[in-house]
Structures are given as structure tokens and as C-alpha cells.
Amino acid sequence: MLSKIYSAAIHGLTAYVVSVQVDESNGLPRSQTLGNVSASVKEAIERVSIVLKNLGLELPPKKITINLQPADLRKSGSSFDLPIFMGTLLALYPKSHFLYENYGFLGELGLDGEIQHVPGVLPMVLALEEAGLKGVFVPKDNEPEARNSEKLEVIACSHITEILELCKISYGKKGEEAKRRQPSLGGEKESEESFQDNKKSVFFQDSGKSIAGYGNGNEEEQNLDFQDVLGQSYGVRAALIAAAGHHALLFSGPAGTGKTMIAKRIPGILPKMSKQEKLDLTKIYSIASCLPSKDGLIEKRPFRAPHSAVSQNTLLGGMSSGRLIPGELALAGKGVLFLDELPLFKKESIEALRGPMEEKRVTLHRLQQFFSYPVDCLFVAAMNPCPCGYFPDRNRCHCTPGQIRAYQRGISKPILERMDLCVSLPAISLQEALTKEKGISTKCLREQVEKARKMQESRFSSEETLRWNGDMHVNEVNKYCLLGSEEREYMESIFQLKNLSMRTYHKILKLARTIADLEEEEDITINHLAEAVSYRGLEEELFAL
């Protein structure tokens, strides 16, 4: 007897529907799984056979063939346990009318029949919804994220006997005993959930393990307000421009000048996320197994701050058990990716950011597979001017010119050119630190950012992929950053005086466009251009020695 069950699988950062076909026939007792599957999927039939035995339903000596379509895409993970179980059960014990024929099944099975948490449920549920199915069975732990589907009926179960009862499939006394034992697992399950949530607060991924804090905090609830930033109005202004136009930002300055302090507050001045943005971000965290079990939807923009020891795969994305693990670029989507102590990162890791920063897209080739996903995080980086962090204060800095040069040249010229704003922050005086005057608040800065972004949304309404000034390419710069005769002469003199590259020239024009938007002006003036030019002086400082 042939049975067919719907499920879904993850490919990169997207999901697709999988048809699980199980055929039972006479022949030598054996089972085989087809369809370009990994070892974890092949093991599913062994778990299924033991679960059937523990339910009092013996697996007869038949030839069992399991096929997962489409067969050209690689399938991995334990989420196919439940659909293979249902397919095998219906093939061995056919029913004239299966009530849940147009439902999807997702979940890992324990040997006692417990349905366990699996990663990537949200994108798989949304793929089943798009395919027109009526509902989906998911593990109880995945219920919060599955509830984001507006059309599918979500049925969350913690044990296989609950599904059998809904499907009106009888099972033996062993299954009833296994069901009665379930409440005793409550304490262990609760402690396991607590352990998983604690583990997800520190994310380990990729073959070169990355350590990065989970960035779903509310900046206002954590009292991260720009009012606390004293004596760095220049840096706060640069952060405002970067947030308003989605520009990459680099801070340089002595230790303790507030570089990290400013960077941590940038997510708070970004506009609130839309429902679609929340879904897109939650799907990525679901695939990466970074979504806390009690959170069905990420509400706040993330702030990701990976350690300088991370590998290239950790930043861009790596493979684990045959599936793509999202990197820091993806996990920082809709929010901020902060690279502190940028020169201390591995050279190949920094240089790997060239393409994503320029094209706003990551393209990966992993294990004969091709993946591509957009990059929509705000790049923010920070560095010290020398290894000790006190240059140019020679009373405190004892680094040699060679040491300073080697440290600063850890960042190549092409990477610097891809930073829209390169800001040098001065040291804070004691008088500035002790002042009782508060700076501008996060709320006021967010209002300015929202006004500027509304102007950009109106300007780029006819563009398919363009959203912010920082994303403009050459054609868009020529179209939307028009200069008058005086402004053109000014930029010609700046171009020759500073020996600018064309990339830096276009960066200045995009910055000037954002500065004009913040002042709610349609035309770019010399004042806007002059301020934009002032944010490019760090390049000359870094390559002066």
C-alpha cells in the first residue's frame, strides 16, 4: 500500500514543501530511504520502528520504501521523523478516509513516542501555508512560532498518541502506558527548556565556533539612551546619519571614548519593525536554533557583537550536518552588526565583507550547494588608533611607529572605502564627563530617523529593490543626488584636493543626500556636502604613518 504525507525542509534560509511517500510491498524485509537524504533522515525508519513497537504496533516483515520529493534537493535533520512515522503507519494499516490528508507533519520522535523540538519550524510552516495546505502538526515546543501562520490550523502535540487519537487510529496497551508516563516528564522537560534558552543566549555555530550574544533586547527597557552619551555630539551625529540612511559606520578613538556605548544605542533609534520584518528575522533565528522556546516572534531589532576570533564561515554562514547555519550577517538582519576592535579580526574575515557591504547580498558555495541571501543589517565597527589605544597621546602611548602602522593597516583601503562614515572620536575630558547636561534622547533621534526614512520611501517608491540612500548604486546616485553648479564645482575641488576614488566620491554624495533628508530639504547644498566630506578624514589619518 502506498501512502503520501506532506512535510517541509530547509534549503539555505528558505523552506520548501516535501512529499513523503511510503510504499509497503512483499519481498525481503528491509527498508530504504530515497531522495538525496542525509544520515539523520535515513535513521528515521529505525526510530519509527521502535516507536511502533513501543505502541504495541509491530513492524511486519515487509519491504518498506520511503521516497522524499523533490529528490534533487538535499534533505537533512530529524524533522522528517513524524511524517515518515505517519506515512509508514498508513502504508501498513491503511484507512479508507484519512482526516488529515492535506496537513503537514513536522517533528522529531523519541523512542518513547515523545515529539521533540526541531529547528526551522516557522519558515517550513509558512511554506506549507503558501502551498495551500489546511493545517500542520508541530511539536508542542514549536507552537509559539508556528502560530504566526494566519491561515493554517496549527495542532501542537507532545506525544505521538495524541496524533493517533486525533486521527482515530487505535494502538496497543504499550502506547497507553507510554502516554500515562508523560506527566512524569514535565519536570525534566521544563529544566531542559531552561537549559536550551540559556544555551541560546550564547550562540555556538560553525566549525570555527562563534560566540555572540543574543541580540533581542529592548534598548529602552535596558536604559540604553543616547542621553547618557556625554561629550561626543560628533559621534552621536554620525550615528544618526548612519541610522537614517542605512550607512556603514566606523568609529576610531582612544579607549574609553564611548565607541561601544554609541554603537549599542543605535538599534534604539531605528524605526519599529513591521510585521513582515519580524517574520523574516524570526525565520532566520528559527533556522539557526537561536529562537527561545517561549518567543514566537522577535519584536526588537537585534544587536550582534561577535568576538574578534570568529571565522569567515561564522560571519557569512557555514554548514552543519548538511544544512546551512546562518552567519552573523543574517542574524543581524534588520538590526546592527557591531565589529569591535576591527583590526583584531582575521584578515580573511574582514576582507570577506567586501562583497556583502557593496552588493548587500551574500553568495555562498558550500558542499556542492549554492546559497544566496540579502544583507540588510547596519554595519558598525570600532577600532583603537594603536595597540594600546592611547595614540596620539604620547604621554600614555608607548607604541612604536611600526607597531602603530602594522595595527592600523590591519584594515585595508578597500574596506575603509566601503565604510560610508569614518569618524574619529576624541578623548573625553573630566569636565565633560561630570556635566549635568543631558544629551539628545533616543526618542528624539528616532523621530528624526523616521522622518528621513519616510522621505526615502517616497523617493524610491518606484524602485523594486532600493529602500535607503546607503543602498544606492552608481545609476541611482546620478539620478537622486543631483548637484547644482556651485555644488559641482565644490566637489570637483574636493576630488582633486583629497585625491578621492570614485567609490569614495559616491559615498560622499549618498551621505549628503541623507543629511539633506534629515533637514527635510530636497536639494543638496554645499553645507550638506561639507559635512559629508568631514566624515572621510579618518582614511588620511590611518594611512599617514
GUTORVO-374382 format. One line per 3 residues: their letters; for each residue x, y, z of C-alpha. Coordinates in pm, whole numbers, plus 50000, padded with zeros to 5 digits. Layout:
residues N
a) X,Y,Z; ... $
END
This chain:
residues 545
mls) 50000,50000,50000; 50129,50347,49908; 50076,50643,50138 $
kiy) 50160,51012,50096; 50227,51265,50372; 50324,51632,50340 $
saa) 50617,51786,50521; 50876,52058,50456; 51252,52109,50453 $
ihg) 51502,52394,50480; 51727,52498,50192; 51956,52783,50292 $
lta) 51733,53044,50455; 51416,52935,50275; 51182,52637,50302 $
yvv) 51000,52418,50052; 50729,52151,50065; 50835,51785,50068 $
svq) 50614,51493,49972; 50692,51188,50188; 50584,50873,50004 $
vde) 50596,50535,50181; 50537,50209,49995; 50484,49870,50161 $
sng) 50529,49561,49945; 50619,49194,49965; 50982,49098,49945 $
lpr) 51287,49065,50162; 51228,49251,50492; 51428,49570,50455 $
sqt) 51380,49943,50438; 51543,50211,50225; 51507,50587,50213 $
lgn) 51541,50766,49878; 51551,51130,49776; 51901,51272,49841 $
vsa) 51881,51241,50219; 52137,51268,50498; 52223,51006,50760 $
svk) 51984,51162,51013; 51692,51112,50773; 51795,50753,50697 $
eai) 51795,50683,51071; 51430,50790,51095; 51294,50448,50994 $
erv) 51485,50289,51285; 51331,50533,51533; 50989,50480,51374 $
siv) 51011,50101,51405; 51096,50124,51776; 50815,50375,51839 $
lkn) 50571,50140,51666; 50691,49854,51885; 50651,50063,52199 $
lgl) 50298,50149,52091; 50211,49780,52051; 50211,49806,51670 $
elp) 50478,49572,51535; 50651,49647,51206; 50570,49344,50984 $
pkk) 50841,49173,50777; 50778,49376,50464; 50983,49575,50218 $
iti) 50946,49945,50312; 51050,50209,50058; 51045,50575,50159 $
nlq) 51082,50848,49895; 51117,51219,49968; 51033,51451,49680 $
pad) 51175,51665,49526; 51475,51434,49503; 51723,51690,49365 $
lrk) 51748,51895,49688; 51947,51774,49986; 51735,51692,50293 $
sgs) 51871,51670,50645; 51757,51691,51004; 51521,51500,51228 $
sfd) 51200,51685,51138; 51109,51404,50896; 51060,51152,51181 $
lpi) 50693,51240,51227; 50591,51239,50858; 50780,50912,50800 $
fmg) 50604,50761,51101; 50262,50868,50973; 50342,50752,50621 $
tll) 50465,50414,50744; 50162,50372,50970; 49915,50449,50689 $
aly) 50101,50222,50447; 50090,49927,50691; 49743,49997,50833 $
pks) 49556,50184,50556; 49246,50388,50633; 48966,50445,50382 $
hfl) 48950,50816,50468; 49238,50995,50637; 49110,51312,50807 $
yen) 49439,51500,50781; 49532,51428,50422; 49602,51798,50345 $
ygf) 49800,51862,50663; 50175,51886,50705; 50374,51699,50971 $
lge) 50693,51825,51140; 50873,51683,51440; 51142,51457,51582 $
lgl) 51041,51136,51759; 51191,50996,52075; 51193,50620,52119 $
dge) 50910,50653,52370; 50693,50843,52121; 50763,51191,52254 $
iqh) 50753,51462,51983; 51054,51687,52026; 51154,52037,51917 $
vpg) 51306,52087,51571; 51470,52399,51421; 51327,52599,51131 $
vlp) 50957,52534,51201; 50840,52889,51117; 50974,52901,50758 $
mvl) 50852,52543,50697; 50504,52627,50828; 50487,52936,50606 $
ale) 50595,52724,50307; 50311,52479,50378; 50071,52771,50407 $
eag) 50185,52909,50070; 50133,52563,49915; 49766,52574,50015 $
lkg) 49754,52311,50288; 49487,52328,50557; 49697,52273,50869 $
vfv) 50013,52141,51026; 50115,51917,51317; 50413,52054,51512 $
pkd) 50591,51974,51841; 50447,52147,52145; 50772,52339,52196 $
nep) 50743,52487,51846; 50384,52601,51888; 50456,52975,51958 $
ear) 50643,53029,51631; 50403,52811,51430; 50111,53029,51547 $
nse) 50245,53310,51327; 50070,53140,51037; 49742,53322,50973 $
kle) 49579,53058,50752; 49695,52716,50873; 49534,52524,51155 $
via) 49821,52457,51394; 49795,52138,51602; 50070,52113,51864 $
csh) 50132,51773,52025; 50383,51647,52277; 50334,51271,52223 $
ite) 50255,51055,51923; 49949,50906,52096; 49779,51249,52078 $
ile) 49805,51242,51698; 49683,50883,51678; 49376,50970,51881 $
lck) 49301,51272,51659; 49341,51051,51351; 49126,50780,51516 $
isy) 49400,50520,51487; 49398,50259,51760; 49714,50143,51936 $
gkk) 49804,49880,52193; 49832,49883,52571; 50200,49975,52549 $
gee) 50101,50305,52391; 49855,50378,52671; 50126,50308,52927 $
akr) 50366,50539,52743; 50101,50810,52741; 50040,50775,53116 $
rqp) 50412,50816,53177; 50419,51154,53001; 50331,51378,53301 $
slg) 50635,51246,53487; 50848,51403,53216; 50721,51754,53293 $
gek) 50994,51850,53539; 51272,51715,53318; 51123,51884,53015 $
ese) 51093,52218,53191; 51454,52207,53304; 51561,52109,52954 $
esf) 51376,52410,52809; 51550,52633,53061; 51885,52485,52961 $
qdn) 51811,52537,52592; 51714,52902,52648; 52032,52961,52848 $
kks) 52236,52793,52579; 52077,53009,52310; 52182,53323,52493 $
vff) 52534,53233,52380; 52534,53104,52024; 52790,52848,51911 $
qds) 52795,52784,51539; 53006,52666,51252; 53321,52455,51254 $
gks) 53517,52755,51386; 53288,52817,51682; 53149,53169,51716 $
iag) 53049,53330,52041; 52797,53611,52011; 52536,53750,52243 $
ygn) 52170,53704,52154; 52056,54048,52038; 51682,54072,52100 $
gne) 51683,54320,52388; 51474,54633,52424; 51719,54922,52441 $
eeq) 51476,55148,52625; 51398,54880,52886; 51771,54832,52937 $
nld) 51811,55211,52986; 52031,55241,52678; 51954,55603,52592 $
fqd) 52165,55848,52395; 52114,56097,52676; 52387,55911,52864 $
vlg) 52645,55980,52591; 52836,56289,52706; 53086,56495,52511 $
qsy) 53052,56301,52185; 52800,56505,51987; 53007,56443,51672 $
gvr) 52980,56066,51718; 52609,56084,51800; 52551,56290,51485 $
aal) 52737,56027,51281; 52522,55751,51436; 52208,55948,51347 $
iaa) 52316,55981,50983; 52411,55614,50963; 52073,55505,51100 $
agh) 51877,55747,50880; 52037,55641,50552; 52149,55286,50638 $
hal) 52518,55377,50603; 52815,55172,50725; 52990,55342,51017 $
lfs) 53343,55316,51157; 53448,55471,51489; 53811,55527,51580 $
gpa) 53941,55673,51903; 54128,55610,52227; 54000,55354,52473 $
gtg) 53704,55470,52680; 53575,55740,52443; 53230,55584,52405 $
ktm) 53257,55395,52075; 53081,55082,52202; 52843,55293,52410 $
iak) 52716,55473,52099; 52700,55155,51890; 52484,54972,52145 $
rip) 52227,55252,52132; 52188,55261,51754; 51915,54988,51739 $
gil) 51705,55209,51965; 51687,55491,51708; 51593,55264,51417 $
pkm) 51221,55262,51327; 50998,54991,51472; 50992,54672,51268 $
skq) 50691,54588,51055; 50513,54253,51088; 50685,54121,50775 $
ekl) 51028,54225,50904; 50960,54048,51233; 50862,53732,51046 $
dlt) 51169,53744,50822; 51400,53786,51120; 51225,53519,51328 $
kiy) 51258,53270,51042; 51636,53316,51042; 51662,53272,51419 $
sia) 51439,52965,51396; 51667,52805,51137; 51972,52887,51350 $
scl) 51809,52737,51663; 51855,53073,51837; 51486,53141,51899 $
psk) 51390,53100,52269; 51118,52836,52304; 50873,53081,52462 $
dgl) 50915,53353,52199; 50704,53307,51889; 50812,53632,51724 $
iek) 51115,53859,51763; 50983,54206,51841; 51303,54413,51867 $
rpf) 51586,54479,51628; 51894,54266,51706; 52237,54389,51809 $
rap) 52503,54133,51722; 52858,54177,51852; 53070,53873,51753 $
hsa) 53411,53821,51908; 53715,53914,51702; 53823,53547,51692 $
vsq) 53528,53443,51472; 53596,53275,51139; 53484,53372,50793 $
ntl) 53219,53098,50797; 53079,53237,51120; 53029,53581,50967 $
lgg) 52889,53466,50632; 52737,53127,50718; 52863,52770,50748 $
mss) 52744,52415,50705; 52647,52176,50983; 52501,51828,50926 $
grl) 52435,51911,50563; 52239,52232,50624; 52330,52599,50619 $
ipg) 52374,52766,50958; 52303,53141,50929; 52605,53359,50998 $
ela) 52628,53684,51189; 52532,53882,50878; 52199,53703,50864 $
lag) 52139,53705,51241; 52195,54082,51250; 51931,54137,50982 $
kgv) 51701,54438,51040; 51941,54545,51317; 52306,54623,51382 $
lfl) 52620,54414,51329; 52890,54561,51552; 53253,54459,51495 $
del) 53453,54590,51790; 53834,54603,51766; 53809,54562,51388 $
plf) 54188,54531,51322; 54199,54226,51552; 53963,54026,51330 $
kke) 54122,53777,51095; 54228,53933,50767; 54024,53689,50557 $
sie) 53717,53751,50775; 53732,54128,50723; 53803,54102,50351 $
alr) 53511,53860,50309; 53281,54152,50395; 53372,54344,50080 $
gpm) 53102,54187,49864; 52820,54193,50123; 52891,54558,50211 $
eek) 52890,54664,49846; 52625,54440,49690; 52405,54391,50002 $
rvt) 52397,54018,49932; 52588,53708,50041; 52659,53428,49793 $
lhr) 52793,53100,49932; 52909,52772,49780; 52909,52502,50046 $
lqq) 52937,52124,49994; 52837,52143,49626; 52538,52361,49719 $
ffs) 52466,52721,49626; 52308,52969,49867; 52231,53338,49834 $
ypv) 52055,53572,50073; 52021,53951,50112; 52216,54153,50370 $
dcl) 52005,54422,50538; 52194,54485,50861; 52362,54811,50956 $
fva) 52741,54774,50967; 52904,54945,51265; 53270,54893,51355 $
amn) 53511,55037,51610; 53887,55044,51647; 54161,55196,51858 $
pcp) 54424,55416,51692; 54705,55187,51816; 54754,54857,52005 $
cgy) 54748,55025,52348; 54460,55254,52249; 54607,55591,52355 $
fpd) 54769,55729,52039; 54829,56020,51967; 54873,56096,52341 $
rnr) 55247,56027,52364; 55241,56069,52743; 55042,55745,52765 $
chc) 55112,55573,52432; 55448,55397,52401; 55379,55214,52074 $
tpg) 55646,55248,51806; 55554,55391,51462; 55599,55043,51319 $
qir) 55356,54890,51569; 55100,55162,51503; 55136,55121,51127 $
ayq) 55100,54742,51143; 54794,54771,51366; 54617,55030,51151 $
rgi) 54699,54853,50826; 54502,54554,50954; 54215,54732,50780 $
skp) 54272,54756,50407; 54195,55060,50197; 53909,54882,50011 $
ile) 53735,54808,50342; 53777,55168,50455; 53627,55291,50128 $
rmd) 53322,55075,50189; 53260,55249,50520; 53030,55542,50447 $
lcv) 53125,55727,50765; 53475,55709,50917; 53462,55906,51242 $
slp) 53748,55982,51479; 53627,56036,51837; 53835,56250,52076 $
ais) 53905,56162,52437; 53651,56284,52693; 53763,56549,52942 $
lqe) 53674,56527,53309; 53463,56842,53279; 53256,56684,53001 $
alt) 53216,56359,53195; 53090,56536,53508; 52849,56773,53334 $
kek) 52487,56754,53442; 52358,56849,53098; 52190,56561,52920 $
gis) 52244,56491,52553; 51974,56440,52293; 51744,56149,52376 $
tkc) 51696,55828,52182; 51330,55918,52129; 51417,56249,51958 $
lre) 51679,56082,51740; 51434,55807,51638; 51181,56069,51529 $
qve) 51442,56230,51305; 51535,55893,51158; 51170,55809,51088 $
kar) 51114,56142,50907; 51424,56092,50692; 51328,55736,50606 $
kmq) 50978,55838,50506; 51134,56077,50255; 51346,55792,50120 $
esr) 51046,55558,50097; 50862,55821,49892; 51168,55887,49673 $
fss) 51234,55519,49599; 50870,55408,49572; 50918,55330,49201 $
eet) 51232,55122,49264; 51189,54747,49317; 51483,54673,49547 $
lrw) 51609,55016,49658; 51494,55135,50001; 51760,55355,50162 $
ngd) 52020,55609,50049; 52303,55383,50160; 52189,55112,49916 $
mhv) 52213,55331,49606; 52440,55222,49320; 52600,55447,49060 $
nev) 52289,55484,48844; 52072,55575,49141; 52333,55820,49272 $
nky) 52335,56001,48938; 51955,56006,48943; 51878,56108,49301 $
cll) 52189,56305,49408; 52181,56589,49161; 52411,56885,49224 $
gse) 52386,57249,49127; 52669,57434,48951; 52825,57564,49277 $
ere) 52796,57225,49444; 52953,57057,49142; 53249,57296,49147 $
yme) 53293,57235,49519; 53303,56858,49472; 53548,56890,49182 $
sif) 53789,57083,49405; 53745,56828,49689; 53800,56541,49446 $
qlk) 54134,56683,49332; 54246,56806,49675; 54188,56474,49853 $
nls) 54261,56251,49552; 53933,56064,49601; 53837,55740,49434 $
mrt) 53505,55721,49252; 53369,55491,49523; 53450,55749,49794 $
yhk) 53305,56027,49576; 52975,55842,49550; 52981,55769,49925 $
ilk) 53004,56143,49993; 52708,56213,49765; 52496,55949,49937 $
lar) 52587,56090,50277; 52497,56441,50163; 52162,56308,50038 $
tia) 52088,56163,50384; 52197,56483,50562; 51959,56680,50338 $
dle) 51680,56434,50422; 51741,56486,50794; 51694,56858,50739 $
eee) 51389,56782,50521; 51540,56951,50216; 51507,56824,49861 $
dit) 51825,56987,49722; 52178,56903,49827; 52370,57214,49930 $
inh) 52738,57290,49990; 52677,57268,50367; 52549,56913,50325 $
lae) 52847,56820,50110; 53095,56980,50352; 52957,56782,50644 $
avs) 52968,56463,50439; 53333,56529,50346; 53419,56576,50715 $
yrg) 53328,56211,50778; 53604,56090,50543; 53909,56230,50727 $
lee) 53991,55910,50914; 54130,55745,50600; 54404,56006,50579 $
elf) 54488,55963,50949; 54514,55584,50931; 54747,55589,50632 $
al) 54953,55892,50738; 55232,55695,50912 $
END
